[in-house]
Amino acid sequence: MSDAQLAKHLGQLVDELQRRMETGRGSRPELKAAVRNASVFLERLSPRPSKPRGQSSRPGKTSSTLQEGQRKAVRAALLAGVAPSQVAKHFGLPLATIRQVLAEVA
């Protein structure tokens, strides 16, 4: 599949998701969780501004501070009944961070 075809299909998928989410037929927890997870992954793919000099990244360490989109995706997974250890593994986050989000949900 070419990049153009993939971009076209992604656009169609986003349009269909938006249409289904706006129809208001029930709470649609599966779609909401899928949208949040997809937003996290798409956010990771978007270009990031380069860090100013003097700031070094620590390879092998994950940040315990979550961006709002990632926090929402973690929260959605927890509310959908996914085990905290599985959520931590899926997002590559420490279990302690997942427990902090879980405490915010409760």
DSSP file (Angstrom, degrees, kcal/mol; ACC not computed):
  #  RESIDUE AA STRUCTURE BP1 BP2  ACC     N-H-->O    O-->H-N    N-H-->O    O-->H-N    TCO  KAPPA ALPHA  PHI   PSI    X-CA   Y-CA   Z-CA
    1    1 A M              0   0    0      0, 0.0     2,-0.0     0, 0.0     0, 0.0   0.000 360.0 360.0 360.0 134.7    0.0    0.0    0.0
    2    2 A S     >  -     0   0    0      1,-0.1     4,-2.5     4,-0.0     5,-0.2  -0.323 360.0-110.8 -77.8 164.4    1.4    3.4   -0.9
    3    3 A D  H  > S+     0   0    0      1,-0.2     4,-2.7     2,-0.2     5,-0.2   0.886 119.8  53.7 -60.7 -38.6    1.7    6.3    1.6
    4    4 A A  H  > S+     0   0    0      2,-0.2     4,-2.1     1,-0.2    -1,-0.2   0.909 109.5  47.0 -64.4 -41.4   -1.1    8.1   -0.3
    5    5 A Q  H  > S+     0   0    0      2,-0.2     4,-2.7     1,-0.2    -2,-0.2   0.915 112.3  50.1 -65.5 -42.3   -3.4    5.1    0.0
    6    6 A L  H  X S+     0   0    0     -4,-2.5     4,-2.5     1,-0.2    -2,-0.2   0.920 110.8  49.2 -61.9 -43.8   -2.6    4.7    3.7
    7    7 A A  H  X S+     0   0    0     -4,-2.7     4,-2.2     2,-0.2    -1,-0.2   0.891 111.1  50.6 -62.2 -39.6   -3.2    8.5    4.3
    8    8 A K  H  X S+     0   0    0     -4,-2.1     4,-2.2     2,-0.2    -2,-0.2   0.931 111.8  46.6 -64.0 -45.7   -6.6    8.2    2.4
    9    9 A H  H  X S+     0   0    0     -4,-2.7     4,-2.6     1,-0.2    -2,-0.2   0.885 110.7  52.9 -65.3 -38.4   -7.7    5.2    4.5
   10   10 A L  H  X S+     0   0    0     -4,-2.5     4,-2.5     2,-0.2    -1,-0.2   0.918 109.2  49.5 -62.8 -42.5   -6.6    6.9    7.7
   11   11 A G  H  X S+     0   0    0     -4,-2.2     4,-2.3     1,-0.2    -2,-0.2   0.904 111.5  48.5 -61.5 -42.0   -8.7    9.9    6.8
   12   12 A Q  H  X S+     0   0    0     -4,-2.2     4,-2.4     2,-0.2    -2,-0.2   0.892 111.0  51.0 -65.3 -39.7  -11.7    7.7    6.0
   13   13 A L  H  X S+     0   0    0     -4,-2.6     4,-2.6     2,-0.2    -2,-0.2   0.920 110.4  48.2 -63.5 -44.2  -11.2    5.8    9.3
   14   14 A V  H  X S+     0   0    0     -4,-2.5     4,-2.5     1,-0.2    -2,-0.2   0.909 111.2  51.0 -63.4 -41.8  -11.1    9.1   11.3
   15   15 A D  H  X S+     0   0    0     -4,-2.3     4,-2.4     2,-0.2    -2,-0.2   0.918 111.7  47.1 -60.9 -43.7  -14.3   10.3    9.5
   16   16 A E  H  X S+     0   0    0     -4,-2.4     4,-2.6     2,-0.2    -2,-0.2   0.903 111.8  50.4 -66.8 -41.1  -16.1    7.1   10.3
   17   17 A L  H  X S+     0   0    0     -4,-2.6     4,-2.5     2,-0.2     5,-0.2   0.926 111.5  48.3 -60.5 -44.5  -15.0    7.2   14.0
   18   18 A Q  H  X S+     0   0    0     -4,-2.5     4,-1.9     1,-0.2    -2,-0.2   0.920 111.4  50.2 -62.5 -43.6  -16.2   10.8   14.2
   19   19 A R  H  X S+     0   0    0     -4,-2.4     4,-1.0     1,-0.2    -2,-0.2   0.927 113.5  45.2 -60.6 -45.6  -19.5    9.9   12.6
   20   20 A R  H  X S+     0   0    0     -4,-2.6     4,-0.5     1,-0.2     5,-0.5   0.875 112.3  50.7 -68.4 -37.1  -20.1    7.0   15.0
   21   21 A M  H  < S+     0   0    0     -4,-2.5     3,-0.4     1,-0.2    -1,-0.2   0.831 111.4  49.0 -69.5 -30.8  -19.1    8.9   18.1
   22   22 A E  H  < S+     0   0    0     -4,-1.9    -1,-0.2    -5,-0.2    -2,-0.2   0.662  92.8  75.0 -84.0 -16.3  -21.4   11.8   17.2
   23   23 A T  H  < S-     0   0    0     -4,-1.0    -1,-0.2    -3,-0.3    -2,-0.2   0.785  89.9-143.3 -69.9 -23.9  -24.5    9.6   16.6
   24   24 A G     <  +     0   0    0     -4,-0.5     2,-1.4    -3,-0.4    -3,-0.1   0.794  41.4 154.7  72.6  29.3  -24.9    9.1   20.3
   25   25 A R        -     0   0    0     -5,-0.5     3,-0.2     2,-0.0    -1,-0.2  -0.666  68.2 -43.9 -90.4  83.9  -26.0    5.5   20.3
   26   26 A G  S    S-     0   0    0     -2,-1.4    -2,-0.1     1,-0.2     0, 0.0  -0.269  84.2 -62.8  87.7-176.7  -24.9    4.4   23.7
   27   27 A S        -     0   0    0     -2,-0.1    -1,-0.2    -3,-0.0     5,-0.1   0.758  54.2-154.6 -83.8 -24.5  -21.7    5.1   25.6
   28   28 A R     >  +     0   0    0     -3,-0.2     4,-2.3     1,-0.1     5,-0.2   0.920  20.0 174.8  53.6  55.7  -19.4    3.2   23.1
   29   29 A P  H  > S+     0   0    0      0, 0.0     4,-2.4     0, 0.0     5,-0.2   0.844  74.6  55.0 -63.1 -33.2  -16.6    2.4   25.6
   30   30 A E  H  > S+     0   0    0      2,-0.2     4,-2.3     1,-0.2     5,-0.2   0.936 111.0  43.6 -65.9 -44.8  -14.7    0.3   23.1
   31   31 A L  H  > S+     0   0    0      2,-0.2     4,-2.7     1,-0.2     5,-0.2   0.905 112.9  52.2 -67.0 -40.2  -14.6    3.1   20.5
   32   32 A K  H  X S+     0   0    0     -4,-2.3     4,-2.2     1,-0.2    -2,-0.2   0.926 112.0  45.7 -61.8 -44.1  -13.7    5.7   23.1
   33   33 A A  H  X S+     0   0    0     -4,-2.4     4,-2.6     1,-0.2    -1,-0.2   0.906 113.1  50.2 -65.1 -41.3  -10.8    3.5   24.4
   34   34 A A  H  X S+     0   0    0     -4,-2.3     4,-2.6    -5,-0.2    -2,-0.2   0.902 110.4  50.0 -64.3 -40.9   -9.6    2.8   20.9
   35   35 A V  H  X S+     0   0    0     -4,-2.7     4,-2.3     2,-0.2    -1,-0.2   0.920 112.1  47.6 -63.7 -43.7   -9.7    6.5   20.0
   36   36 A R  H  X S+     0   0    0     -4,-2.2     4,-1.7     2,-0.2    37,-0.2   0.920 113.1  47.7 -65.2 -43.0   -7.7    7.4   23.1
   37   37 A N  H  X S+     0   0    0     -4,-2.6     4,-2.1     1,-0.2    -2,-0.2   0.923 112.2  49.9 -62.9 -43.1   -5.1    4.7   22.4
   38   38 A A  H  X S+     0   0    0     -4,-2.6     4,-3.0     1,-0.2     5,-0.3   0.889 106.9  55.0 -62.8 -38.6   -4.8    5.8   18.8
   39   39 A S  H  X S+     0   0    0     -4,-2.3     4,-2.1     1,-0.2    -1,-0.2   0.880 107.1  51.0 -64.3 -35.6   -4.3    9.4   19.8
   40   40 A V  H  X S+     0   0    0     -4,-1.7     4,-1.8     2,-0.2    -1,-0.2   0.942 113.2  44.3 -65.0 -46.4   -1.5    8.4   22.1
   41   41 A F  H  X S+     0   0    0     -4,-2.1     4,-1.3     1,-0.2    -2,-0.2   0.899 113.7  49.5 -67.5 -39.7    0.3    6.5   19.3
   42   42 A L  H  X S+     0   0    0     -4,-3.0     4,-1.1     1,-0.2    -1,-0.2   0.874 107.9  55.2 -65.6 -35.8   -0.3    9.2   16.7
   43   43 A E  H  < S+     0   0    0     -4,-2.1     3,-0.4    -5,-0.3    -1,-0.2   0.889 104.8  53.4 -63.1 -38.3    1.0   11.8   19.1
   44   44 A R  H  < S+     0   0    0     -4,-1.8    -1,-0.2     1,-0.2    -2,-0.2   0.827 107.7  51.9 -64.8 -31.1    4.2    9.7   19.4
   45   45 A L  H  < S+     0   0    0     -4,-1.3    -1,-0.2    -3,-0.1    -2,-0.2   0.716  89.0  96.4 -79.0 -21.2    4.6    9.7   15.6
   46   46 A S  S  < S-     0   0    0     -4,-1.1    -3,-0.0    -3,-0.4     2,-0.0  -0.398  89.3 -95.7 -71.8 146.9    4.3   13.5   15.3
   47   47 A P        -     0   0    0      0, 0.0    -1,-0.1     0, 0.0    -2,-0.1  -0.313  38.6-147.5 -62.9 142.4    7.5   15.4   15.1
   48   48 A R        -     0   0    0     -4,-0.1     3,-0.1    -3,-0.1     2,-0.1  -0.860  21.1-105.5-110.8 145.3    8.7   16.9   18.3
   49   49 A P        -     0   0    0      0, 0.0     2,-0.1     0, 0.0    -1,-0.0  -0.400  45.7-102.3 -65.8 146.4   10.7   20.1   18.7
   50   50 A S        -     0   0    0      1,-0.1     0, 0.0    -2,-0.1     0, 0.0  -0.370  37.7-107.1 -70.2 150.0   14.3   19.6   19.4
   51   51 A K        -     0   0    0      1,-0.1    -1,-0.1     4,-0.1     3,-0.1  -0.509  35.3-108.7 -76.5 142.8   15.5   20.0   23.0
   52   52 A P    >   -     0   0    0      0, 0.0     3,-1.6     0, 0.0    -1,-0.1  -0.316  47.4 -85.5 -64.8 155.3   17.5   23.1   23.8
   53   53 A R  T 3  S+     0   0    0      1,-0.2     3,-0.1     3,-0.0     0, 0.0  -0.279 114.3  40.7 -60.7 147.3   21.2   22.5   24.5
   54   54 A G  T 3  S+     0   0    0      1,-0.2     2,-0.6    -3,-0.1    -1,-0.2   0.177  90.2 101.0  97.8 -18.1   22.0   21.6   28.1
   55   55 A Q    <   -     0   0    0     -3,-1.6     2,-0.4    -4,-0.0    -1,-0.2  -0.899  54.7-169.6-100.9 119.7   19.0   19.3   28.4
   56   56 A S        -     0   0    0     -2,-0.6     2,-0.3    -3,-0.1    -3,-0.0  -0.845  16.9-131.1-109.0 146.1   20.0   15.6   28.1
   57   57 A S        -     0   0    0     -2,-0.4    -2,-0.0    -6,-0.0     0, 0.0  -0.698  16.2-133.1 -91.3 148.9   17.7   12.7   27.7
   58   58 A R    >   -     0   0    0     -2,-0.3     3,-1.6     3,-0.1    -1,-0.0  -0.859  21.5-141.6-103.7 103.7   18.2    9.7   29.9
   59   59 A P  T 3  S+     0   0    0      0, 0.0     3,-0.1     0, 0.0     0, 0.0  -0.340  83.6  23.5 -64.5 143.9   18.0    6.6   27.8
   60   60 A G  T 3  S+     0   0    0      1,-0.2     2,-0.4    -2,-0.0    -2,-0.0   0.300 100.5 103.9  87.2 -10.5   16.3    3.7   29.4
   61   61 A K    <   -     0   0    0     -3,-1.6     2,-0.4     0, 0.0    -1,-0.2  -0.877  58.8-149.7-106.3 136.7   14.3    5.8   31.8
   62   62 A T        -     0   0    0     -2,-0.4     2,-0.2    -3,-0.1    31,-0.0  -0.853  24.0-114.6-102.2 141.9   10.6    6.6   31.3
   63   63 A S        -     0   0    0     -2,-0.4    -1,-0.0     1,-0.1     0, 0.0  -0.517  12.3-151.0 -73.9 137.8    9.2    9.8   32.5
   64   64 A S  S    S+     0   0    0     -2,-0.2     2,-0.5    29,-0.1    -1,-0.1   0.540  75.0  90.0 -87.1  -5.5    6.7    9.5   35.3
   65   65 A T        -     0   0    0      0, 0.0     2,-0.3     0, 0.0    -2,-0.1  -0.799  69.2-151.7 -91.4 130.7    4.9   12.7   34.2
   66   66 A L        -     0   0    0     -2,-0.5     2,-0.2    31,-0.1    -2,-0.1  -0.767  11.8-124.3-103.3 144.5    2.2   12.0   31.6
   67   67 A Q     >  -     0   0    0     -2,-0.3     4,-2.7     1,-0.1     5,-0.2  -0.500  36.4-106.7 -76.2 158.6    0.9   14.2   28.9
   68   68 A E  H  > S+     0   0    0      1,-0.2     4,-2.4     2,-0.2     5,-0.2   0.871 118.6  51.5 -59.3 -40.8   -2.8   14.8   29.1
   69   69 A G  H  > S+     0   0    0      1,-0.2     4,-2.0     2,-0.2    -1,-0.2   0.903 112.8  45.6 -63.0 -40.9   -3.6   12.6   26.1
   70   70 A Q  H  > S+     0   0    0      2,-0.2     4,-2.5     1,-0.2    -2,-0.2   0.893 111.2  52.8 -69.3 -39.4   -1.6    9.7   27.5
   71   71 A R  H  X S+     0   0    0     -4,-2.7     4,-2.6     1,-0.2    -2,-0.2   0.905 109.8  49.1 -61.3 -41.6   -3.2   10.2   31.0
   72   72 A K  H  X S+     0   0    0     -4,-2.4     4,-2.5    -5,-0.2    -1,-0.2   0.895 110.8  49.9 -65.7 -39.9   -6.7   10.1   29.4
   73   73 A A  H  X S+     0   0    0     -4,-2.0     4,-2.2   -37,-0.2    -2,-0.2   0.906 112.2  47.2 -66.1 -41.0   -5.8    6.9   27.5
   74   74 A V  H  X S+     0   0    0     -4,-2.5     4,-2.4     2,-0.2    -2,-0.2   0.930 112.6  50.0 -63.5 -45.4   -4.5    5.3   30.6
   75   75 A R  H  X S+     0   0    0     -4,-2.6     4,-2.6     1,-0.2    -2,-0.2   0.901 110.4  50.2 -59.9 -42.6   -7.6    6.4   32.5
   76   76 A A  H  X S+     0   0    0     -4,-2.5     4,-1.7     2,-0.2    -1,-0.2   0.905 110.1  49.7 -64.7 -41.3   -9.8    5.0   29.8
   77   77 A A  H  <>S+     0   0    0     -4,-2.2     5,-2.2     2,-0.2     4,-0.3   0.914 112.3  47.8 -64.2 -41.6   -8.0    1.6   29.8
   78   78 A L  H ><5S+     0   0    0     -4,-2.4     3,-1.4     1,-0.2    -2,-0.2   0.914 111.8  49.2 -65.0 -42.6   -8.3    1.4   33.6
   79   79 A L  H 3<5S+     0   0    0     -4,-2.6    -1,-0.2     1,-0.3    -2,-0.2   0.784 104.5  60.2 -67.5 -26.0  -12.0    2.3   33.5
   80   80 A A  T 3<5S-     0   0    0     -4,-1.7    -1,-0.3    -5,-0.2    -2,-0.2   0.527 124.7-103.7 -78.6  -4.7  -12.5   -0.4   30.8
   81   81 A G  T < 5 +     0   0    0     -3,-1.4     2,-0.2     1,-0.3    -3,-0.2   0.555  67.5 151.7  98.1   8.3  -11.3   -3.0   33.3
   82   82 A V      < -     0   0    0     -5,-2.2    -1,-0.3     1,-0.1    -2,-0.1  -0.550  53.8-105.5 -73.0 137.4   -7.8   -3.6   32.0
   83   83 A A    >>  -     0   0    0     -2,-0.2     4,-2.3     1,-0.1     3,-0.6  -0.343  22.7-123.1 -64.0 140.3   -5.4   -4.6   34.8
   84   84 A P  H 3> S+     0   0    0      0, 0.0     4,-2.6     0, 0.0     5,-0.2   0.858 112.0  54.6 -53.6 -38.6   -3.0   -1.9   35.9
   85   85 A S  H 3> S+     0   0    0      1,-0.2     4,-2.0     2,-0.2     5,-0.1   0.882 109.3  47.7 -65.0 -36.5    0.0   -4.1   35.2
   86   86 A Q  H <> S+     0   0    0     -3,-0.6     4,-2.7     2,-0.2    -1,-0.2   0.884 111.1  50.6 -69.6 -38.5   -1.2   -4.7   31.6
   87   87 A V  H  X S+     0   0    0     -4,-2.3     4,-2.5     2,-0.2     6,-0.2   0.923 110.6  49.9 -63.8 -43.8   -1.8   -0.9   31.2
   88   88 A A  H  X>S+     0   0    0     -4,-2.6     5,-2.1    -5,-0.2     4,-1.1   0.919 113.2  46.1 -60.7 -43.6    1.8   -0.2   32.5
   89   89 A K  H  <5S+     0   0    0     -4,-2.0    -2,-0.2     3,-0.2    -1,-0.2   0.915 112.3  50.6 -65.7 -43.0    3.2   -2.8   30.1
   90   90 A H  H  <5S+     0   0    0     -4,-2.7    -2,-0.2     1,-0.2    -1,-0.2   0.905 119.2  35.4 -62.6 -43.6    1.2   -1.5   27.1
   91   91 A F  H  <5S-     0   0    0     -4,-2.5    -1,-0.2    -5,-0.2    -2,-0.2   0.525 106.8-121.8 -90.7  -6.0    2.2    2.2   27.6
   92   92 A G  T  <5 +     0   0    0     -4,-1.1    -3,-0.2     1,-0.2    -4,-0.1   0.884  66.4 136.7  68.4  37.7    5.7    1.4   28.8
   93   93 A L      < -     0   0    0     -5,-2.1    -1,-0.2    -6,-0.2    -2,-0.1  -0.809  61.6 -95.7-116.5 155.5    5.2    3.2   32.1
   94   94 A P    >>  -     0   0    0      0, 0.0     4,-1.6     0, 0.0     3,-0.6  -0.407  31.3-123.6 -66.1 147.0    6.1    2.3   35.7
   95   95 A L  H 3> S+     0   0    0      1,-0.2     4,-2.4     2,-0.2     5,-0.2   0.830 111.3  62.1 -60.7 -32.3    3.3    0.6   37.6
   96   96 A A  H 3> S+     0   0    0      1,-0.2     4,-1.7     2,-0.2    -1,-0.2   0.883 102.2  50.6 -61.4 -38.3    3.5    3.4   40.3
   97   97 A T  H <> S+     0   0    0     -3,-0.6     4,-1.9     2,-0.2    -1,-0.2   0.903 109.7  50.1 -65.8 -41.3    2.5    6.0   37.6
   98   98 A I  H  X S+     0   0    0     -4,-1.6     4,-2.5     1,-0.2    -2,-0.2   0.893 108.7  52.8 -63.9 -39.6   -0.5    3.8   36.6
   99   99 A R  H  X S+     0   0    0     -4,-2.4     4,-2.2     2,-0.2    -1,-0.2   0.851 105.5  54.6 -65.9 -33.2   -1.5    3.6   40.3
  100  100 A Q  H  X S+     0   0    0     -4,-1.7     4,-1.5     2,-0.2    -1,-0.2   0.931 110.6  45.4 -63.6 -44.4   -1.3    7.4   40.6
  101  101 A V  H  X S+     0   0    0     -4,-1.9     4,-1.7     1,-0.2    -2,-0.2   0.902 111.2  53.6 -64.3 -40.6   -3.7    7.7   37.6
  102  102 A L  H  X S+     0   0    0     -4,-2.5     4,-1.9     1,-0.2    -1,-0.2   0.880 106.0  52.7 -62.0 -37.9   -5.9    5.0   39.2
  103  103 A A  H  < S+     0   0    0     -4,-2.2    -1,-0.2     1,-0.2    -2,-0.2   0.845 107.2  52.5 -65.9 -33.1   -6.1    6.9   42.4
  104  104 A E  H  < S+     0   0    0     -4,-1.5    -1,-0.2     1,-0.2    -2,-0.2   0.849 108.8  50.9 -69.0 -33.7   -7.2   10.0   40.5
  105  105 A V  H  <        0   0    0     -4,-1.7    -2,-0.2     1,-0.2    -1,-0.2   0.881 360.0 360.0 -70.5 -39.5  -10.0    7.9   38.9
  106  106 A A     <        0   0    0     -4,-1.9    -1,-0.2    -5,-0.1    -2,-0.2   0.481 360.0 360.0 -72.5 360.0  -11.3    6.6   42.2
